[in-house]
Amino acid sequence: MNRTEFVIATAIILFVAFCLGWATSWLVNRFMRVSHADIGELDQMAQALHEAEETRDQAIAYLQYREEELTNQLAQTEAELSAAMEGLRDARHEAEELRAYIERTNQGG
């Protein structure tokens, strides 16, 4: 093989390598490219996610409001129960005093 044949063979090999690299690059870009339909679908998914997050935030706010309302109602009910129990205790004590007074009156008279 003389010098000219070597240069031609090297040029052909480099050209074939270039063509294979270019074809591979084209195929990779072709398969990795995002279509307009995919972009539209991604936009719809992003919008749906945003709406879902807003709904979640509203639900959390409502639950916090409801929890606070129920906590206040429970505290009020507990206070009313405490007052009723104290009133009942006083009424029982008064009833016992009245019974004792009646028994003393009946025994003395």
Buried (B, 14 or more C-beta within 10 A) or exposed (E): EEEEEEEEEEEEEEEEEEEEEEEEEEEEEEEEEEEEEEEEEEEEEEEEEEEEEEEEEEEEEEEEEEEEEEEEEEEEEEEEEEEEEEEEEEEEEEEEEEEEEEEEEEEEE
